[in-house]
Amino acid sequence: MAHPKSVVPMHPTLFAYLGALSLTGDVAADAARLLTETGHGETAAHSRRVAAVARRLAQQWHIDATRAHAAAWLHDISAVISTDRRLPLAESLGLIIIPEERRTPVLVHQKLSSLIARDAFGIIDAAVLSAIGCHTTLKADSSTLDRAVFVADKLAWDQAGDPPYRAALERAAEQGPGRGALCYLEYLRQRREILPAFHLWAAEAYQQLSTQACGAGNWKR
């Protein structure tokens, strides 16, 4: 997803964090450069892996791979904002913060990433912004693009080694986006008592997808 080379005007509060952001027209290159130049090379490497998996899932699930690739590259772009500043920044920018995000401020990063994608990178595609904005938790009435970035982020996780759910998630993803998303949400639900917070969006997405799974396989795609 390319944009003309430009310097994107942004909210003054974001400008204080990011400065003038010169875009080349290549979302992947621009995101990688910003992350690397701000000392977040590991996040850039993670985003590259997520983008590759998102492209694969997009092709497998018959959706726009270019959109999936762009959303994946920008899903963690808020890493440029230190964790202790994310909640105050989100509030100053007018984002709605729910109790789970106040208890575990790292969860607000998906909303900040979507805002940065829009206001700093000039992304106007609502579907791409949605996928970025729910990539950690998913949400009810999710699109297949939302699910692709959500599942890709979990398969290309940012910790050492393989995630314990990888094999099950890969098998579920073969059955479609609903099955794939539900597989990881079930993994979270089973651990909700030990998680710092089980996000409301994740709970709502789980309820909706599990209800669909009990029906006639009528998955929302």
N, C-alpha and C positions, 0 to 999 in steps of 0.2 A: 504494500500500500504506500505509494509514493505521494509526496506533496511537493509543490514548487519550492525551490530554495528560498528561504525567507528567515526573517527574525520575527517570531511570533509575539505580539503584544500579550501580556498576561496580567493577572490580578497583582496589584502592588505587593501584597503579602507574599505571593509565590515568587515574585521577582526578587524579594529580599533573600530567599533561599536559593534560587536557581540562577539569578542574574539573566543576562540576555542569552537566549538559547537560539543559536544559529542552526537552522535545519538544512540538510543537504537534499531532502526529498526521499531519503531511504530510512524508513522507520527503524529497521534493525540496526543500521549503522549509527543512526543518531542516538538510539537508546544505549547501545553498547558503548559509544564514546562518552556519553554523560555518566553512565555508571562507572566506567573505568577511570575517568578523569576525577571523579569524586571519591575514589578509593573503594569502590564496590565491585571489583573485578569478579569476585565469587558470584555475586548476584547476576552479573552479565553472563557468566558461564552457565549458571542455572537457567537464565532466561533463554539462552541459546538452545539448551536441551529441551526446555518446555516447548519452544517454537517448533522444533523438529517433531516432537511427539504430537503436537497439536495439528501440524500439517498431515501427519499420517492418519490421525483420527478423522480429520475433516474429509480426507479422501475416502476413508472407510465408511463414513456416515453420510457422504454425499452432500457436503456443505462447502461453502466458499473457503478454500484453503488460504487465500490471501488475507481474508479477515481474521482467520484463526491465528495465522502467523503474526500479524500486527498486534492482536490482543495479547498473545503470549509474550511478545517482546516487551510490552509495556505493563504487564501485570504486576511486576514488583518495582516499577520505576520510583515509587515513593521511598525506596531504600535510601535515596539521597537525603531524606529527612530523618534525623536521628530519632530513635524510638521515643525518647522523653519529650520530644517536641511535636509528635504527631497529633496527640489528642488536642492540645491547645491550638494547633494550626487548623485542625479540622473544625473546631468550634468557631475560630475566627473567620473561617470561610463559609460558615453557615451550614455545614453538614449536620444531619440529624445523627446524634450519637445515642445508641441504645445501652441499657445497663450492662450487657455482656462486654461491650466495647470499653466501658468505663472501668470494669473490673480487669480487663485484659486489653490494654490499649493497642497491642500489636494487631489486634483484629481490625482496627480502623484503617489499616494500611491499604486494604483493597479499595475502599472508597476514595482515599487520597490518590491512589494510582490512577483511578478513573478520572478524577478531577485534573490531575497533572497531564494526563493524556489529552484531555479536551482543551485545557487552558494554556498549556505550555507547548504541546506537540501539534495542536490544531486538529485533533481528531474530531470529526463531526458525525461519524457513523454511530448511531445510537446502539446498534447491535454490538459493535466492537466495545463501546464504552460499558455496556451492560456486562459483557463477558469479563472485562477487566474488574469491574466493580463487585463481582460475586465469585471471583476465582477461588477464594479460600473456603467459603461456606456454602456456595451455591444459594439458591433461593427458590421459593415457590414459583410456578409458572415459568420455569427456566426454558430457554431456547436450546436447540442442539448446539449452537455455538457456545453458549454459556457452559454447557456440559462438557464440550470438547476441551475448553481451556481448564475447567475444573479438574477433569480427569488427567489431563496432560501434566498439570502442576503436581499431582500426586504421584504419577509414574516417574516423573523426572525430579524427584524430591531433592531438597537442598542439604541433606545430611549424608554422612559417610555410609557406604555400603548400599545394599538393596533394602527397600522398605519391606516390612514383614507381610504386607498385604499385596505385594506386587503380583504374584501368580494369580491370586483370586481376582484381582482387578483387571488384569489382562484378559482372563477368561470371560469376565462379565462384559468387558468392553467389546468383545467379539460378538456379543448378543445384541448390542445396540447402545445408544447413548443413555437411555433410561436405566438399563441394567447396570451399566458402568457407574453412573453417578450414584445409584442406590447402593452399590457394593461398598463404596468408600463411606457413604453416609452411615451405613450400618456399622462399619468399623468404628466410626466416631461415636455413634450412639452407645455401643457396647462399652465404651470407655468414658462415657459422659461424667461418671462420678469422680474420675481422677483427672479430668481435664480442668484447666483453670476456668474455662467457661465453655458451655455448649451453646453456640450462637443461635439466637432465635431463628435466623434465616435457615440455618442448617436443619433445625428441628422441623420447621415448616416444609422444607423441601423433602425431608425424610418422610413426613406424614403423607404428603401428596404422592410421592413415588411409590411408597409401600402400598398405599391404597390402590394405585394403578396396577401394581404387581399382583394384587389379589383378584383383579378383574380378568378381562379376557385378553390381556396382553396389548391393550390399546394405549401404547406409549405415545406421549406427546413428543413430536420430533421437531 
